Amino acid sequence: MTLLELEAKIKSLYDVFFEDMQIDKQTGIIEGTEKRFSGHPYIGINYLNSPVKVLFISLDTGKDERDDENTYHDFDSRRRVIEKAGLNYNPHIAGLYATALFILKNDLGEQSAWDSLWGNKDKYKIAKAIRSVSSLLPKDLIKYVAYQNRYLFVTVGRGSDPSHKDRGGGKDRKWINAKRESELLMDEIEALSPDIIVFQGTDGLWNCHVDELKKKYQVVLAYHPSCWQKGADKLQYIVDVIGPQLKL
């Protein structure tokens, strides 16, 4: 399967989902509500060629929603948002990157990169640790993974607050149609066919069929990276909590 074929397969799932949920195909807004679909998943261009396919499933969409255009992300715009920062990541994507590096370091020959990052674990939190040794880290690593949120809807206009304070917390961590959204997630996972699924955040796991997924995939359950031992060494969380759940 090529990347374009995978995208077409996933898009077909969303086309049916849009019909079932009465979502406007231009704006992503659910008819009669103030909720807007946030977008298609991030699929790195090297995901299908990755020696270990890792799918991250997080919580809700943060500041990267397309509120200015009043629409939603397609595959390409999602890539631009996730990749545009280079290695200057926010705490969430920094945790995703570091976890991906830990998982893929052996297969991609990046043990020395992990060692360089690990060498700064006592000095900085993850995002700053990554920046401090950015010249020694693989710039395209994130292109080997896939990423999606399990809460797919945002409140229209929530970005009107310049401070973005209305984007945090649990405001948009809610199922609109729990059964249908769960079905979509399971179909999407099957299409992406990962080797490892990393759930970032424990909220809403009751609707993610984790026990069933564990029969087919390696499944990691972890807190959201922004909550990894606040004020403490976050890289240690990967080694102590995520590592033991993996068979690498």
N, C-alpha and C positions, 0 to 999 in steps of 0.2 A: 504494500500500500504506500502511495506517495503522500506527501503532506497535503497536497490539494485534494486528494481523494478523502483523506481523513477529515479535512475541513468540511467538505461537501456532505460527508456522512453525519457529522455533528450538526451542521446547519439544518439538515433535513429533520433532525430531532427537535430543533428549536422552532422550525416552521410549524410543526404540529402543535408544539407547546404554545406558540403564539395564538393559534386558532382556539385551542382549548381554554386558554386563559383570557381570551379577548384582548390581546395586546396589539396596539397600533404598530404597524410595521415600520413607520417612519420615526415616531417619537419614542416607542417602547412603553408608552403609558397604558396601563390597564384601564379599559373603558369604565368610566364612572368613578374612578378613584384618583388619588394623588400619588400613586406608586408607579415608578418607572423601572423597566428592566435595565440592568446595569451593563450587560454585555456578554459576549461570547468569551470562552476561556482563553487564557494565554497558552499557546503551544509553541515552544521554542523551535526554531527551524531545524535544529539537530535532534529533536526529541526522538524521532523514529529511528535514528541511527545511534542513539545512546546505548552503551553496553548494558546499562541498567536504567530502565524507564521509570522515572520518579514523578508521581503526580502529587502535588500539594493541594489540599482542600482546606481553605481558610474560612473565615466568618463572613463579614459583610464588606462591601466595597467602601473604600475610604475616599481620599481626596481625588483619586484618579477618575471619578465619574465624568461623563461628558455633559456637565450641567450647562455650560455656556452655549452649546449647540442644541440643548434640549433633545438629545437622542442618546444612543447607546453605542458601546464599542463593538466593532467587528473584529475579526482576527488580527488584521494589520494594525488597527489603531491601538488595540490592546498590547501588541508587541512594542509599539513605539513608546507607550507609557511605561511599561515595565523596564524596557532597556535603555531609555533615554538618559537615565542618571549615571550611566557608566558604572562605576563602583561606588558612587556617592549615594548609597541607599538609605532609605528610612529604616527605622528599627525592624519593621515587619519584613521587608525584602532582604535586609541584611541577615536576619535570622534564617530566612529561606535559602539565601546564597550559601551561608556557612554550613547549613545542614546538607545542602546538595554537595558541597565540596567534601564534607566528611564522608558521605555515602559513595561518591564517585571517585575519590582520590586514587584508589588503587587501580581501577579499570581505566582511568584516563591518564595515569602516570603523574598525578599531582600531589604525591605525598609531601614533597618539599614545600609546595604552596601551603598545604595544611599546617606543616611544621612552622612555617613563617607566621601564619595567623595565630597558631597556638602559642607561639613565643610571646605574644602580646596580650595573652588572656588576663594577666594580672594587672595590666596597665589601663586597659580601656574596655568599654562595653563594645559589643560586636561591630556596630556601624563605624565607630572610630577606629577600632582595631583593623578593619578592612581598609579604611582609608590610609592608615599608617603604613601598610605594607602593600599598597595597591599595585606597585610596580612588579611585585613578585607573585601576583595572583592571576589566574586565567580570566581574561576579560570576557570571554564568550561562554563561560560556564553555565550561566542561566539559560542559554539557548538550548541546553540539553534536557530541560525539564518542562513540565506542564503545570499549570496552576489555575485553579478556579475557586470561587467563593460558593458556599452552600446557601447563603442568603443572597438571592439574585436581584432584589428590588431595593430601590432607594426612594426616599420621599422627594417629590418634585419641589424644587426651590430651596432645598436645605442648604445649598451652597451659597445662599444670599448673604450669610454671615461671613464677613471677610476673615474672621478669626478661625473659621471652620469648626468652631466648638460644637455646632449642631450636627457634625458628622460623626461624633464619637459615641461611646457607650452602646446601649442596646436599642437605640431608636429604630434602626432598620434590621435588627437581628430577629426577624419574625417571619414565619411562614405565612404566605397568603393562602395557598392551597397545599397543605402539608403533604397530602397523598400524591398529588400530581407533581410537585416539586421533587419529592423523593424518587418517584419513577424516573423523572428526567435525569437526576443525578446518577442513578444506577445505570441507565442507558448510556450516559456520557462516559462513565467509568469503563463500561464494556467496550465502547468505541475506542477509547484511548489505550486500553489494554496495558495498564502499567504493571511493572514488577513490584513496585512499592508504592503504597498510598500513605502519605503523611497528613493526618488531620491536625491542623493548627487551631487549637481552641476546642474546649469541651462542650460549649453551648450547642444545643440542638442535636447532639449525637444520637439521641433516641430515634431520630427520623432518618438515620443514615445506614441502617442495616449492617452495622459493624460486624456482628457475629457471622453474618452470611459472607461478607467480603473477606473475612479472615480465612475462609475455606478455599479461597482462590488466589488471594494476594497476600503479600506481607503488608501488614497494617500497623502503622505507628500512631499512637495517641499521645499528643503532647499539648501543653499549653500554647497559647498564641505567643510568638516571639516577643511581643512587646511586654509580656508578663513573666518572662523567664526570670525568676528570682530578682525582682526589682532591686537595683542598687548593688547587686552582686555580680559574680562572674558568669556571664551568660554562655560563653563557649563551653564551660564545664557542664552546663545543662545538656548539651548535645551528647557529650561523652557519657554522662551519668544516667540520663533518662532515655534519650533516643537510641543511643548505641546498643544497649542491651536488648532492645526490641527487634533488632535487625539480624538477619543471617547473611552476612556479606562474604 
